[in-house]
Amino acid sequence: MANSKDIDAALTLWRFGLGAREGDLQAIKDDPRDLLRQEVVECYTPTPVGPALRSSADLLMSLIEYNKEIQAERDRPAAAPMPGPQPVATAAGNAMVATRPTGGMMDPGAMAAPSSQPDKKATPASKRPYLPQQILIAEADARFNGTIHQPLIGFGERLAMFWANHFAIATGKGGDVHIMAGAFEREAIRPHVFGRFEDMLLAVESHPAMLYFLDNHQSIGPNSQANKNGKRGLNENLAREIMELHTLGVNGGYDQADVTSLARIITGWTIYRDEKRPGPMGSFVFNSSAHEPGDHPVMGMTYAEDGVEQGRSALRDLARHPATAKHIAFKLVRHFVADEPPAGIVRKVAAAYTKTHGDLSAVYKALIDSEEAWNPELSKMRPPLDYVVAMIRATGLRPKPEQIMSTLNALGQPFWNPSGPNGFSDVTDGWASSEGLATRIDAASIFAHQASGTTDPREFVKDRLGLLLSAETLQAVARAETKAQGLSIAFLSPEFQRR
């Protein structure tokens, strides 16, 4: 008869965590649920680190300087062409030696970083790698080769991914968002994962990356001092997504008048970029001259003119609204338990949210203390991000971040770059297409060949999947002709692809 704690250990790692590494199931088998709760009590969310991981303000200033250098090069009169490279003497005689990477989109070596970087002062800015992409690669490296390997279970890391998708921004918006995507997660999401929802909400909506992504820096109050000529206008993008996606939900009881009113309230929420005057360059600032004056009603509450505090008060009330409790509860249960969230768990989680005024640690405890959340049926398909993380964790691989990002692109979930502010799909239908499954075969094969070495696939699936492992999967792995083929079969098994 199966030991219930052994099943709980597997579900702890594969449903609520990042997946099992070698020996993890054995390490937590005595008290898996208690160890999961301990990650909540300790508020354990790893911190991404690296020399390129600077503040959003520093990154914006670096981008401004980078763009200035490129513009200066464009404005500079054309100079005489520089002499080309000289032939290099070799044992075979004088010859030019040229190499370039080969392979397809997901070839591990296709996007490998050079072994040494050229001297930036000697290299024109226009010839250097695109700065925002270089920062994005460094941020990815800090996660896929850093934070995902650190925790025993990884519930906090999973939550950081969840909230980054809930408050989605997209690097494709432009250089400003591209260079700050990682800083946005580090500054506005991770510090609040186990705190109060309203604190995370305030940090997110006032972060430069979100203000740029949803164009609030362009929003001008129709009757503000900055709009005396009447040629500039209100931008409702951020206000609409705050209500529809971030708090109340699409059926949260608001109407267009509420959206417009909230948009007026948060006019003046912008980023300081006035190089002619001293100030907090690259940081959030409230511009009173662009703010729409007056009192404004939202969802039956009237917010008196109070500068930046008017907007903060409105956001706090939205965070505490019953519709927000239901919306957040529904999304959390859908993410961790089932595409069709059990109504009983949703009610428990929403009640914990309401009772504690959005204390997220209490919300998570209500989720993991619900017996229905531990149903051993594996019904949810892992999105590409979860899937790639699970393969890396299970094998102990530390691939180049370029390979990981290329793989995620091919699988349809480019890192921090969804097609819209609603983020990536969190249900099986979003990822179970025939094309998506075919691409997973390619990804599984690449990681399997990198990890095969001395790994016995039969022992691998037993150690990593535990009691989730089916006899059919074990038999298929055992029949594989090579170690790499056996690992590929393991990666493509229902137990590995679902949680």
Secondary structure, 3 states (H helix, E strand, C coil): CCCHHHHHHHHHHHHHCCCCCCCHHHHHCCCHHHHHHHHHHCCCCCCCCCCCCCCHHHHHHHHHHHHHHHHHHHHCCCCCCCCCCCCEEECCEEECCCCCCCCCCCCCCCCCCCCCCCCCCCCCHHHCCCHHHHHHHHHHHHHHCCHHHCCCCCHHHHHHHHHHHHCCCCHHHCHHHHHHHHHHHHHHHHHHCCCEHHHHHHHHHCCHHHHHHCCHHHCCCCCCHHHCCCCCCCCCHHHHHHHHHHCCCCCCCCCHHHHHHHHHHCCCEEECCCCCCCCCCCCEEECHHHCCCCCEEECCEEECCCCHHHHHHHHHHHHCCHHHHHHHHHHHHHHHCCCCCCHHHHHHHHHHHHHCCCEHHHHHHHHHCCHHHHCCCCCCECCHHHHHHHHHHHHCCCCCHHHHHHHHHHHCCCCCCCCCCCCCCCCHHHCCCHHHHHHHHHHHHHHHHHHCCCCCHHHHHHHHHHHHCCHHHHHHHHCCCCHHHHHHHHHCCHHHHEC
